Amino acid sequence: MVAWVNDDKTLRAYGSKTDAYATFKGMLEDGNPPDNFDALLKEAAAADKRFEKSLEAVPDR
């Protein structure tokens, strides 16, 4: 599980493009999270790889 938090470079304010609640609502409307545990694990593994790759691209982290 990944917590979505703010820092000085990634502020997720209400009403902004990256508003956490709006983003989560959009995910639910798109069928996320998956309906069964196996599909959830598969998507979580893929998301983990994308997350790790994104961290490599951020300088000074």
DAVEN-V215690 format. One record per helix or strand. SS is the DSSP state (h for helix, s for strand). FROM is the first residue (numbers start at 0). TO is the last residue. If there is no record, write none. Layout:
# DAVEN-V215690
ss:from:to
SS:FROM:TO
SS:FROM:TO
This chain:
# DAVEN-V215690
ss:from:to
h:19:28
h:36:56
